Amino acid sequence: MKRIPISIKVLLTAVLIVLLFKAFVFTSCAIPSTGMENSLYQGERVLINKWSYGLRIPFTASHLFADKVDRGDIVLFNNPIPASAETPVFARELFISRCVGVPGDTLMLDEGLTLVQDKTRNPDSKALYAYPHTAEDTLCRAMEQVGIRQNALVGYADGKYLRSFSHYEYYLLNQKLDGAIVLAPVAEPDSLSVHPFVVPTRGKAVEVNSWNMTLLCNTILHHEGRKAMVKNDSLFVDGKPVKQYIFRQNYYWMASNNPVNLYDSRLFGLVPHSHVVGRAFRIWYSPDSKRIFQPVQ
């Protein structure tokens, strides 16, 4: 019987080690959009630590030594509501967002499920600002002078352009412009439409209210393995009306830095722990060479 050359054995061993390493320890993720600016930029690639929250067994949605996600972590996870519910969790597309709500947290959410008062949790959180379209060139020069990346225009309405800036960027621009341009914050949500929402914890009940009924219904239906529906302003679970529900999993609320990016919990709702892949911890490639090997914050 002909022996396999040592060089091929070494190569096969190396390939096997890389595959096992990727399956059990680390993986890589490309940033597909501007949703996580200024934490992560489109086109960058980051390393994901798959041990951060317990090891998820390959080709399953089960974790060994499960550990909770920390508030503020940037997390890689599978799409909680894919186009086809038949797609296994591990085979679904991947999203990356910042965790702003962990089990037991009370979040203030408006009617559009946008998190209000999250500035202390997310220093890169952005807001929308309007300014005259005639001031575009002046604003772009000011952005360049204070070192702000040229983010894309969000929209145009009533003679005004819309852009998103972090709170620190807004401060820098106001200092630089010194009143030459007024950056007007787009209206904040009406405080009357803001509601407290408790992020579900395994084994604890969450009250059902009119404004969170659809969110809870979708979570129970997609992730709790029970029949749920909203009918006549009431939530029914397994055919019975309920005023509260005790969840079987821990859940998280994920948010993008950029308010115009909808690929976060405003779109797909709560993220169960079973969908979590790992924590982003270091940038290994970036079009900006200064950011290579920088930690993800």
C-alpha angles and dihedrals in degrees: 000000000000115000123232110246115253091238091060091047090053091049093048091047091051091050091049091050091050092049092048090046091052093044097048111019119020139003135176131242130195117217104234102186147016093264096109100045126163093024095048129008131217111271096025122123123216136192117241121210105217092190095061097095101021126295113290107215109240115261092014140079093232125111130209117213089005116206129184124257113250120237109259096027118134103231137196112215142158121262106273094206110033125181089258120039088202091070109105114245094245091053096052124106118275127244130187123206142142118269107233098164128045128185110299096018118131110222127191106229129178126217091277091054091249114151112243124202096017096134095110092051098047118034091185095053109134134211133197121256130187127212137164113284088227089066094059097107093046092050093048091052090050091049090053093047094053094042100252116150115245099255118192125265111262099201151318127241136158094354093310134111122220125217134165122235134173117242091256092049089050089053093050093049094048089052092048097043093045093199097318089117128023113221102201116199112234108249115287117234116277106263089224090065094052117103136184113246123190113216106231120257122198110264096012129105124242119203117241115229132174094254097047097037097099092046092051092043092054091047093051092045097047103033111019097056095235135114113257136171141163114236131165092352092305133106115234122197117189088347096307127106113243133195093192137013132212109218125220097208140043114253137198137206114225125198137185121227092229115067093211092061109089098185094108138076092304086070106031102021126217120007115222119218090244089069095053115109104177150294125290107234112160140023110230098175133027136158083232104070091202090067097053112117091008116140118253110248 
